Amino acid sequence: MKRQLVILLTCAAIAVFFLMKPMHAWAQSFIHPGLNQTGKDLAYMKDRVLKGVEPWKGAYDRLKASTDTAYNVEAYTHVLRGPYGKPNIGGNELSKGAGMAYDCALLWYITGDKKYADKAIAIIDAWSGQLWDFDYNDAKLLAAWTGHVFCNAAEILRHTNAGWKPAEIDRFTQMLMTVYYPLMRDYYPQANGNWDGAIIHSLIAMAVFTDNRTLFGNAVDHFLLGPVNGSIFKYIYPSGQCQESMRDQGHVQLGLGEFAGAAQIAYTQGVDLFSIADNRIALGYEYTAGFILGETPHCYGVISERAKALRDDYEYVYRHYTAQGIYLPNTKKAADSIRPKASRSILTATRVPTGKEKQQLRAPVAGSTGYIAGAGAHSDVKIPADAIFVAPGESIQDALNTATGTHRWVVAKKGIHTLPATLKMPSGVTLAGEGIGTTLFLDPKSGQREAIVNASGDMQDITIRDLLIEGSPKTEVASDPNGSRSFRGGSNRGGIIFRADAEGKMKNLRFIHLTIQNCTFNGLLVSGADDITITRCDFTENGSSVVPGPRLQHNLLLTHCRGIKISDSRMDTSPYGSGIALSACQEAGIVNCEIARNANYGILLAECKNITVKGSLLEGNNRGGIMQEHLYKGNVNIDTRHNIIHYNGDPK
């Protein structure tokens, strides 16, 4: 298993860390009951209900009132669910049946009334004997939504005197392992992250119910290291922003709830997934709840106002972190708002008190490395009086030609500037925008690849700042941004490509508050330059699988360059490449940067000399944090210090 914090280095000694719980937790037998709650947790919850203590008594009353033991089970052989429930054959019945089984199992545990146990068993047995398979677009998702719910019901029934017969238990286990497991075992990280969150949730529940330690480990590995959108680090960013924050808040809360649900089961089994990375789950909940309740957090991209209503996903997370002495004000407000109408979520959120609840609470701290970067970062730069302003529809190239060699500014005003052809950047010019509202977009009809290239091989003294270069074939933001990510497109589009035919021929290149995104080729490629400064830039989602092939395009690629300063920047989510790739470079400093969620390495170094990586965050990079590649003579004098390098690597 790869719970260690993976980094590939040849010259530096890096400490290896593990999950916060002792490793003997991985060797010991599973606790039963052991999904959402232990036996002691269930007993404590029952005691609260029977003594009439709120909110447990009210939750119990609402659950009992809504549970119909006359419910007629209608099981299907083939369950079909398409996108957004079209078509939907058996999907609603399966979801309702799983929920009803869990509700009845809880009521059986609290009341001891056998009719509830009988109903839960009847529901589970009906589906166990009938269900053969799932189909259509949401097949994995529906299985993932219902698997952990069924398992929670089954875990209570199996470990109480419910009268669940061995043959019936065997039928249920067979359904889990022959219908649910084959469908979910390979996950689906290319979908939005709520899918793999739900799949992990169900696989970890199935692992405990079936005493399958290998499956449990596999699910935890994927939770930590899954590719694309499939891990906690791919889903929740250090600031708390989530992968689906630009989609809608309903799906964000669904994803958070599924990852937290998986962590809840793992915690029952002695494995703490809640505290990793400075309580990353808490940060996701605080960011999302805060936005829904009226705050305006910073978002890379446009945060969605869609489905901006609270879901019943907050109670357990609030109680868990409070029990650990961690204060979540937004999550508390959300839980308080939902609690008067909630039922099962309150009962299943109950743990035996830890004693920390009355201690002074501390709030989780969002990550600040390289934050906020890009054209959306605040800039108080003063535009010179002799600047040339260019409105959308006017020629930026003509303005650049006019300013050549004068050190004047060309300022692209807010709006979308559709470039009819690749811009040729001359020497002695600053090309600026008015922040994130200024977009440069190469017209796909141009038939050209790069948005900007150097006008001459000896280009010098240029600055590009305070604007966004959009590499996508269109500027409209889709309602589901994951559907239009650069790795899905076949077009070959690059950002800024500056090339010289000799080392040091280009000089003094500055990139400040620049965003480059969604390029299938490199975001920024510079070859043969001295004195490069990259400050507070956001290069994201660049470097896909286009000619000449995957892992050759990156967010940032520098070759044969010297005197490089990269600071306070964000180099994230290259779908096939690395965050930063340096080849045959010398004298480079990478300081206080977030380099995360890239499909290749966080930083890839080949035949480089005198490189410093300091104070940076490298996480969630699929193949490793830092790779020193020895191609001929190798790298010399690579200095890494004071970085956070964790949870990089492939789970397989």
Secondary structure, DSSP 8 states (H G I E B T S, - for coil): ---S-----SS--------SS-GGGGTS---SSBSSSBHHHHHHHHHHHHTT-TTHHHHHHHHHHH--TT------SEEEE-GGGSSEEBHHHHHHHHHHHHHHHHHHHHH--HHHHHHHHHHHHHHHTT--EEESTTHHHHHHHHHHHHHHHHHHHHTTT----HHHHHHHHHHIIIIIHHHHTT--TTS-HHHHHHHHHHHHHHHHHTT-HHHHHHHHHHHHH-STT-SHHHHB-TTS-BTTTTT-HHHHHHHHHHHHHHHHHHHHTT---SSHHHHHHHHHHHHHHHHHTT-----SS----TT-S--S--HHHHHHHHHTTB--HHHHHHHHHHGGG--HHHHHT-----S-TTS--B------TT-S-STTS-------TT-EEE-TTS-HHHHHHHHTTTTEEEEE-SEEEEESS-EEE-SSEEEE-SSTTEEEEE-GGG---EEEEESSTT-EEEEEEEEEEE-SS--S--SSGGGG-GGG-----EEEEEE-SSTTSEEEEEEEEEEEE--SS-SEEEESEEEEEEES-EEES---S-TT-TTS--SEEEES-EEEEEES-EEE--SSS-SEEEES-EEEEEES-EEES-SSEEEEEES-EEEEEES-EEES-SSEEEEEE-SSS--EEEEEES-EEES-S---
